[in-house]
Amino acid sequence: MGTAGTPRRKVLVVDDDPSWRTMLVLELQELGYEALEAADGSEALRLLEHEDCSVMLLDLRMPGLDGREVMARLPAKGPRVVLLTAAGMDEVQEALAAMPHYYLPKAAGREELALMLQSLDA
């Protein structure tokens, strides 16, 4: 449970790097979120069929379904997407232009992540 007995908000972390996923999951838990994880785009979409996540932290570059393909297949009432990637700015801007979402570089710290999630009311 979150503060004052409210349920914790769910955040889905989608990245093919297991060390990065684990670090993000731990940070999210420390910030009071329930964190779910997927190793690729297909796993993320399967998870979203059964889980109601308010935000998805999504890597753009992954084998199989990449971040763009995942965003294109999200249901209309899907989670808000934060691109959390080391991809170049041209690639990020192209993805954001195709579908309005949010962006944080992988180099962003815990404070930036917390502020982003708070701004999304997650």
ABEGO torsion letter per residue (X at the ends): XBBGGBBBBBBBBBBABAAAAAAAAAAAAAAGBBBBBBABAAAAAAAAAABBBABBBBBABBBEBBAAAAAAABBAABBBBBBBBABBAAAAAAAAAABBBBBBBAABBAAAAAAAAAAAGX
